[in-house]
Amino acid sequence: MADMEVDARGLSCPEPVLLAKNALESMAAGTVVVLVETVTSRENVTRLARGMGCAVEVEEAGDEFRMTIRKG
């Protein structure tokens, strides 16, 4: 279960990255689920999370991507 969920569907970069960054910075440890629709957003959010030392799992569901980011 996620501690926080960021619905960035319909937003273009850099908005999904900024929303994910804000969510991750707001917690010491935990799980953030980020929902995006584009490959570019998926890649950019994944790069951000890994750069912050987080583990990332990506699930593709139809035209969307669900990224589970674990911090701490």
SVG drawing of the C-alpha trace seen along z (x, -y; Angstrom):
<svg xmlns="http://www.w3.org/2000/svg" viewBox="-6 -21 27 25">
<polyline fill="none" stroke="black" stroke-width="0.4" points="0.0,0.0 1.3,-3.4 1.9,-6.1 1.2,-8.7 -0.1,-8.7 0.7,-11.2 -1.7,-11.3 0.3,-13.0 -1.8,-11.7 -2.5,-14.3 0.5,-16.4 3.6,-17.0 7.1,-17.1 8.5,-18.5 5.3,-18.5 5.2,-14.7 8.9,-14.9 8.3,-17.9 5.3,-16.3 7.1,-13.1 10.2,-15.0 8.0,-17.0 6.3,-13.8 9.6,-12.0 11.1,-15.0 8.1,-15.3 8.8,-11.9 11.8,-10.4 10.9,-6.9 7.9,-5.2 6.2,-4.4 5.0,-6.8 2.9,-5.6 3.1,-7.8 0.7,-7.5 1.7,-8.8 0.7,-8.3 3.8,-8.9 7.0,-7.0 9.0,-10.2 7.3,-10.9 7.9,-7.3 11.6,-7.6 12.1,-11.0 10.4,-10.1 12.3,-6.8 15.6,-8.6 14.7,-11.1 13.8,-8.4 16.9,-6.3 19.0,-9.4 17.5,-10.0 18.5,-6.4 15.0,-4.9 13.9,-1.6 11.4,-1.8 9.0,0.8 7.0,0.0 3.7,1.6 2.1,0.9 -1.7,0.8 -3.2,0.1 -2.1,-3.4 -0.8,-4.2 2.2,-3.5 2.0,-2.9 5.4,-3.5 5.9,-2.3 8.8,-4.2 10.3,-3.0 12.3,-5.4 14.4,-4.5"/>
</svg>
